[in-house]
Amino acid sequence: MENPAGESKDGSLRLDFDRRLKLEFHGSRIASDAGLLAYRELDDALGLSMMAGDVLADARTGRSGRHALVGLLRQSVFGRLAGYEDVNDAERLRHDPAMRWIVGGKAASGRAASASQMGRFETRWLTVERNLAALADLPGQWIDRVQARRSSLSIVLDMDSSVSPTHGEQEMSVWNGHFECTCYHPLFVFNQFGDLERCALRPGNVHSADGWKDVLEPVVARYRGQVSRLHLRADAGFANSEVYEYLEAERIKYAIRLPANKVLQDRIGYLPTRPVGRPPLYVRRYYANFRYQAASWTTSRRVVAKVEWHPGELVPRVGFIVTNLSRPPENIVAFYNQRGTCEQWIKEGKGAVKWTRLSCRTFAANAARLQLHALAYNLGNFLRTLVTPEPIRDWSLTSLKEKLIKIGAKVISHGRYIAFQMAEVAIPRQLFADILRLIVELRPPPEPVSG
C-alpha cells in the first residue's frame, strides 16, 4: 500500500480558487464512517456478533497475527453496511479509526484485517459447508433476538425472488430470458418489519419458486409454537399445489396471486363488461368471490377476483388471488397488495448494502457473500425499526447510510480514552444521543447480585 499507516506523506494540496485553503489527508486520525459506532453499540446490546462467533467454526491454523473470527465477521458486515462491498476496500478501511474500534481486539490499537485476509475469510473459511449452513441460519437467529423485544403475536412473511446480474465467469451464472441478462436468481423471505428472515443464492435459470421449501421451512419451524398467527404472501410464481398443501398443513394463512386462465375469466365474465355511459374520472373496482379447483389440485380453494376500470383505458385490469383467509374480498386484496413493500425492501438491499455485488468465481463464495449482505441489511433494519427517534423514523436504509453512517469525525487520543469529534450536519448531537438512549433500553437488565 502506498501509505501503510493511512497517512499521506506528500504534503497538503492547494486550491487555486482560494489559495488560503489547504487539503490534508490523515487516514488513521480521521474517520469517514463514524456513525457506524451506533450500529456497533446496537450489535453489542443485542449480542449479534457474539452469537455468530458461537456457531462459526474457525478452520484456520496457526495463531500468530490472527484477528478473531468475530472481528473478521464484523469487518465484513459493517463494511457492507457502509457501502464497501468489495474486499479490496479493506486496504483503506483497515486504517479507519471507526472500523478498527468496531472490529475490536488488537485492531483497535493497530489495524483491522487486510484485503488478503478478508478475501481468505470470505472465500475460503466461510465457504466450508458447516459455516455456510450456519451463515444461512444466522439472520433468523438474529431476528429471534429482536422479536423478543417486539412481542409480536402475528408474523406476516413475504416470499419473492430477485435478480443479481453478473458480469464475468461466475460459477452457475446463467442467462435468464425474463430478466434479459446473465445473472443469479436469489430467493428471499421477509417479515412485516422488513427483516430478511432467510435467503438463498440460486443459478440464474431456475424458476421463481425453485427451492422454496428449503428456504421457507426453517423459518416456519422457528416460529412454530412461538406466535399465534402466521401468514404468507407471494406472487404468481409460487402458485402451485405443493405450496398450498404445505401452508394448509402448517395452518398458515396465505394470499398468493393466481395466474389468469380461461376458466377463471369465465367465472367473472359478467364483471369485465364495460359499464354503460360516460366513464368517470376515478377508478372503479369490482370484486368476486368463488370456489375453484385446478386440474392439479386435490381440492377446491377460495379465489378472490378484482376488476378495475381505469379512466382512459378500454380494457379492465383483472387479478386473481387464491387464499384460505376468511376476510371480505376487498380486505383480501388490500392484504395481498401490501406485499409491495417486500419489493421495496429488495430494492433497499440492492441500493443500500449492494447485495447484488457477487463477483467471486465460485458459487459457494458468492453464496457466502450474499449471507454477509443479508446480515448487514438486517443490522441496518434493526436500527431503523428499533431505535430511530421520531424525526428520522421514516428514513430509508440509504438515507441512514448517507446521513448517519457517513459522519466524519476527527479522532483525538488521550491517556484514558479516545474521543471521536463528530461532525454535526445531518445528525446533531441530541439526535445521536437519542439513538444511544434507545439502544440502552434494549439491553437486558443487570442480573441481581446475590448476597
C-alpha positions in Angstrom: 0.0 0.0 0.0 1.3 3.5 -0.8 0.7 4.9 2.7 0.8 1.9 5.0 -0.1 3.9 8.1 -3.1 5.5 6.4 -1.4 8.9 6.3 -0.3 10.9 3.3 3.3 11.9 3.3 3.1 14.1 0.2 2.2 17.3 1.9 -1.0 19.3 1.6 -2.9 20.1 -1.6 -3.8 23.7 -2.6 -6.9 25.0 -4.3 -6.5 27.7 -6.9 -9.9 29.3 -6.4 -8.7 30.4 -2.9 -5.0 29.8 -2.0 -5.8 30.1 1.7 -7.3 26.6 1.5 -5.1 23.5 2.1 -6.2 19.9 1.9 -4.5 17.4 4.2 -5.2 13.6 4.4 -4.9 11.8 7.7 -6.4 8.4 7.2 -5.7 7.0 10.7 -6.8 10.1 12.5 -10.0 11.0 10.6 -12.9 8.6 10.5 -15.1 8.5 7.4 -17.9 6.4 8.8 -18.1 7.3 12.5 -21.9 6.7 12.5 -21.1 3.0 12.3 -20.3 3.2 16.1 -24.1 3.5 16.8 -24.6 0.2 14.9 -21.7 -1.3 16.8 -23.5 -0.3 20.1 -26.7 -1.9 18.9 -24.7 -5.0 17.9 -23.4 -5.2 21.4 -26.7 -4.6 23.1 -28.3 -7.5 21.2 -25.3 -9.7 21.2 -25.5 -10.4 17.5 -21.8 -10.7 16.5 -21.1 -12.8 19.6 -23.9 -15.1 18.6 -22.2 -15.6 15.2 -18.9 -16.4 17.0 -20.7 -19.3 18.8 -21.8 -21.0 15.5 -19.0 -20.3 13.1 -16.1 -22.8 13.0 -12.6 -21.4 12.8 -10.8 -23.6 10.2 -7.6 -21.5 10.4 -4.3 -23.0 11.5 -1.6 -21.1 13.5 -2.1 -18.3 16.0 0.4 -15.6 15.0 -1.0 -12.3 13.8 -4.6 -13.5 13.7 -7.7 -11.4 14.0 -10.6 -13.0 15.9 -13.2 -14.7 13.7 -15.9 -12.4 15.2 -13.8 -9.4 14.3 -13.4 -10.5 10.7 -17.2 -11.1 10.6 -17.8 -7.6 11.9 -15.4 -6.1 9.4 -17.3 -7.9 6.6 -20.8 -6.9 7.8 -20.1 -3.4 8.9 -18.1 -2.7 5.8 -21.1 -3.7 3.7 -23.4 -1.6 5.8 -21.3 1.4 5.0 -21.4 0.6 1.3 -18.0 -1.1 0.9 -19.0 -4.2 -1.0 -15.6 -5.3 -2.2 -12.8 -6.9 -0.1 -10.3 -4.6 -1.9 -11.7 -1.7 0.2 -10.1 -3.4 3.3 -6.7 -1.9 2.3 -8.1 1.5 3.2 -10.7 0.5 5.8 -8.2 -1.3 7.9 -6.7 2.1 8.9 -10.1 3.8 9.5 -10.4 4.5 13.3 -14.1 3.7 13.4 -13.6 0.4 11.6 -10.7 -0.5 13.9 -12.8 0.0 17.0 -15.7 -1.8 15.5 -13.6 -4.9 14.8 -12.1 -4.6 18.3 -9.3 -6.7 19.8 -5.9 -5.8 18.6 -7.3 -3.9 15.6 -8.3 -1.0 18.0 -4.7 -0.1 18.6 -3.3 -1.4 15.4 -5.0 -2.2 12.1 -8.0 -4.2 11.0 -7.7 -7.1 8.6 -6.1 -6.6 5.2 -7.7 -7.3 1.8 -5.9 -10.6 1.5 -7.1 -11.7 5.0 -10.7 -10.7 4.2 -10.5 -12.5 0.9 -9.5 -15.7 2.6 -12.1 -15.3 5.3 -15.0 -14.8 2.8 -14.0 -17.2 0.1 -12.2 -20.0 2.0 -13.2 -20.1 5.6 -16.9 -19.2 5.3 -17.4 -21.5 2.3 -16.8 -24.6 4.5 -20.1 -26.5 4.4 -20.7 -26.1 8.2 -20.0 -22.3 8.1 -22.2 -21.8 5.0 -25.1 -23.6 6.8 -24.5 -21.5 9.9 -24.5 -18.3 7.9 -27.8 -19.2 6.4 -29.3 -19.7 9.8 -27.9 -16.5 11.4 -30.4 -14.0 10.0 -33.2 -15.9 11.6 -31.3 -16.3 14.9 -30.7 -12.5 14.9 -34.4 -11.9 14.3 -35.4 -14.2 17.2 -33.3 -12.0 19.5 -35.0 -8.9 18.2 -38.5 -10.4 18.2 -38.2 -10.9 22.0 -38.2 -7.1 22.2 -41.1 -6.6 19.8 -43.6 -9.1 21.4 -45.5 -9.6 18.1 -48.2 -12.2 18.2 -48.6 -12.3 14.4 -46.0 -12.7 11.7 -46.5 -12.0 8.0 -44.0 -13.5 5.6 -43.4 -12.3 2.1 -41.5 -14.6 -0.3 -40.1 -13.2 -3.5 -37.2 -13.8 -5.9 -34.9 -11.2 -7.5 -32.1 -10.8 -9.9 -28.4 -10.3 -9.3 -26.7 -9.5 -12.6 -23.3 -11.0 -13.2 -20.5 -9.7 -15.3 -17.9 -12.4 -15.5 -17.3 -16.1 -15.4 -19.0 -16.7 -12.1 -19.9 -20.4 -11.5 -23.6 -21.1 -12.1 -24.2 -17.7 -13.6 -26.7 -18.3 -16.4 -28.7 -16.3 -18.9 -32.3 -15.6 -17.7 -34.7 -14.7 -20.5 -37.2 -13.0 -18.2 -34.6 -10.6 -16.8 -32.7 -10.5 -20.1 -29.3 -10.8 -18.5 -26.7 -13.3 -17.2 -27.4 -13.5 -13.5 -28.1 -15.3 -10.3 -31.7 -15.7 -9.2 -31.7 -15.4 -5.3 -34.8 -16.2 -3.2 -35.8 -14.1 -0.2 -38.3 -14.3 2.7 -39.0 -11.1 4.7 -41.3 -10.4 7.7 -43.6 -7.4 8.0 -40.9 -5.4 9.8 -38.7 -5.6 6.8 -36.3 -8.1 8.4 -34.7 -10.6 6.0 -35.7 -14.0 7.5 -33.8 -16.1 5.1 -32.3 -16.1 1.6 -30.6 -18.5 -0.8 -28.5 -18.0 -3.8 -29.6 -19.9 -6.9 -28.4 -20.3 -10.5 -29.8 -17.7 -12.9 -32.0 -20.0 -14.9 -34.2 -21.6 -12.2 -37.9 -20.9 -11.8 -39.0 -18.3 -9.3 -40.3 -20.9 -6.8 -37.3 -23.3 -7.2 -36.2 -24.5 -3.7 -39.0 -22.6 -2.0 -39.4 -25.2 0.7 -35.7 -25.3 1.7 -35.9 -21.5 2.3 -39.4 -21.3 3.9 -39.5 -24.4 6.1 -36.7 -23.3 8.5 -38.5 -20.0 9.0 -41.8 -21.7 9.8 -40.0 -24.1 12.1 -38.6 -21.2 14.1 -42.0 -19.6 14.6 -43.9 -22.8 15.2 -45.4 -22.5 18.7 -43.9 -19.0 19.2 -46.6 -16.9 17.5 -50.3 -17.3 17.4 -50.8 -16.5 13.7 -48.5 -16.9 10.7 -49.3 -15.6 7.2 -47.6 -15.7 3.9 -47.9 -13.6 0.7 -46.4 -14.4 -2.6 -46.7 -13.6 -6.3 -47.9 -15.9 -9.1 -44.5 -17.6 -9.4 -45.4 -19.5 -6.2 -48.9 -20.5 -7.3 -48.7 -24.3 -7.2 -50.4 -27.0 -5.3 -47.4 -28.1 -3.3 -47.1 -24.6 -1.8 -50.8 -24.6 -0.9 -50.8 -28.0 0.6 -47.7 -27.3 2.7 -49.2 -24.0 4.1 -52.5 -25.6 4.8 -50.8 -28.5 6.7 -48.9 -26.0 8.8 -52.1 -23.9 9.4 -50.6 -20.9 7.7 -52.9 -18.3 6.3 -51.9 -17.3 2.8 -52.8 -15.0 -0.1 -51.0 -15.9 -3.4 -51.6 -14.4 -6.8 -53.1 -16.8 -9.3 -52.3 -16.6 -13.0 -55.4 -16.0 -15.1 -56.8 -18.7 -17.3 -60.0 -19.1 -19.4 -61.9 -20.9 -16.6 -61.2 -18.1 -14.2 -62.1 -15.5 -16.7 -65.4 -17.2 -17.4 -66.3 -17.3 -13.8 -66.2 -13.5 -13.7 -67.5 -12.9 -17.2 -70.1 -10.5 -16.0 -67.6 -8.1 -14.4 -65.3 -7.1 -17.3 -68.3 -5.8 -19.3 -67.7 -2.1 -20.0 -70.3 -0.1 -18.0 -72.8 2.0 -19.9 -72.4 5.7 -20.1 -69.6 8.2 -19.8 -66.8 6.8 -17.8 -66.0 8.7 -14.5 -62.6 10.2 -13.7 -61.9 7.8 -10.9 -61.0 4.1 -10.7 -64.0 1.7 -10.4 -63.3 -1.6 -8.6 -65.4 -4.7 -8.5 -64.8 -7.9 -6.6 -65.9 -11.5 -7.0 -65.5 -14.5 -4.7 -65.9 -18.2 -5.6 -64.5 -21.7 -5.2 -62.2 -23.1 -7.8 -60.3 -26.3 -8.4 -57.5 -26.6 -10.9 -56.7 -29.9 -12.6 -53.6 -30.3 -10.5 -55.3 -29.6 -7.2 -56.7 -32.2 -4.9 -59.4 -29.9 -3.5 -61.2 -26.7 -4.3 -59.9 -23.4 -2.9 -61.2 -19.9 -2.4 -60.4 -17.5 -5.2 -60.9 -13.7 -5.0 -61.0 -11.7 -8.2 -60.6 -7.9 -8.6 -61.6 -6.0 -11.7 -60.5 -2.4 -12.1 -61.7 0.1 -14.7 -59.2 3.0 -15.0 -60.0 6.3 -16.7 -58.9 6.4 -20.3 -58.4 2.6 -20.6 -60.7 0.5 -22.8 -59.8 -2.9 -21.1 -60.1 -3.6 -17.4 -57.3 -4.8 -15.2 -58.1 -8.2 -13.8 -56.3 -10.1 -11.0 -56.9 -13.3 -9.1 -55.8 -14.4 -5.6 -56.0 -17.9 -4.1 -56.4 -17.8 -0.3 -57.6 -19.6 2.8 -58.3 -16.4 4.6 -62.0 -15.7 5.6 -61.9 -11.9 5.2 -64.1 -10.0 2.8 -62.8 -9.9 -0.8 -61.7 -6.3 -0.7 -59.7 -6.9 2.5 -58.0 -9.9 0.9 -56.9 -7.7 -2.0 -55.7 -5.0 0.4 -53.7 -7.5 2.4 -52.1 -9.0 -0.7 -51.2 -5.6 -2.1 -49.1 -4.9 1.0 -46.5 -7.3 -0.3 -45.4 -4.4 -2.5 -43.3 -3.4 0.5 -41.3 -6.6 0.0 -40.2 -5.4 -3.4 -39.2 -2.1 -1.8 -37.0 -3.9 0.8 -35.3 -5.8 -2.1 -34.6 -2.5 -3.8 -33.1 -1.2 -0.5 -30.9 -4.3 -0.2 -29.7 -3.7 -3.7 -29.1 0.1 -3.2 -28.0 0.4 0.4 -25.9 -2.7 1.0 -25.2 -3.7 -2.6 -26.2 -7.3 -2.2 -26.1 -7.8 -6.0 -22.3 -7.5 -5.7 -21.5 -11.2 -6.2 -18.3 -11.2 -8.2 -16.4 -14.2 -6.8 -15.6 -17.0 -9.2 -17.1 -19.9 -7.2 -20.8 -20.3 -6.4 -20.1 -21.1 -2.8 -18.1 -17.9 -2.2 -20.9 -15.9 -3.8 -23.5 -17.7 -1.6 -21.4 -16.7 1.5 -21.2 -13.1 0.3 -25.0 -13.0 -0.1 -25.4 -14.1 3.5 -23.0 -11.5 4.7 -25.0 -8.9 2.8 -28.2 -10.3 4.5 -26.6 -9.8 7.9 -25.6 -6.2 7.1 -29.1 -5.5 5.8 -30.7 -6.8 8.9 -28.4 -4.9 11.3 -29.3 -1.7 9.4 -33.0 -2.6 9.5 -32.9 -3.3 13.2 -31.5 0.1 13.9 -34.2 1.7 11.7 -37.1 -0.2 13.2 -36.0 -0.3 16.9 -34.0 2.8 17.8 -34.6 5.6 15.4 -36.1 8.7 17.0 -39.2 10.3 15.6 -37.5 12.9 13.3 -35.8 10.1 11.3 -38.2 7.2 11.8 -39.2 7.1 8.1 -35.7 7.3 6.7 -34.7 4.5 4.3 -31.5 2.5 4.7 -29.9 4.5 2.0 -30.7 7.8 3.8 -29.4 6.4 7.1 -26.2 5.3 5.3 -25.7 8.7 3.7 -26.5 10.8 6.7 -25.9 8.7 9.9 -23.2 6.3 8.9 -21.2 8.7 6.8 -20.5 11.1 9.6 -16.9 12.4 9.5 -15.0 12.6 12.8 -11.6 13.6 14.0 -10.1 11.2 16.4 -8.2 12.5 19.5 -6.3 10.1 21.7 -5.9 10.7 25.4 -4.3 8.7 28.1 -7.6 7.2 29.3 -9.9 7.4 26.4 -10.4 8.0 22.7 -12.5 10.9 21.5 -14.4 11.0 18.2 -15.1 14.6 17.4 -18.2 14.1 15.3 -19.4 16.4 12.5 -22.9 17.9 13.1 -24.6 18.3 9.8 -27.4 15.8 9.1 -27.3 14.2 12.6 -26.9 16.7 15.5 -25.7 15.6 19.0 -29.1 15.3 20.5 -30.4 13.0 17.8 -27.4 10.8 18.1 -27.8 10.8 21.9 -31.5 9.7 21.4 -30.4 6.7 19.3 -27.9 5.7 22.0 -30.6 6.1 24.7 -33.0 3.8 22.8 -30.2 1.2 22.4 -29.6 1.3 26.2 -33.2 0.4 26.7 -32.8 -2.8 24.6 -30.1 -4.1 26.9 -31.2 -6.8 29.3 -31.4 -5.7 32.9 -28.3 -6.5 35.0 -28.5 -9.7 37.0 -29.1 -9.1 40.7 -26.0 -9.6 42.8 -26.5 -12.5 45.3 -25.5 -11.6 48.7 
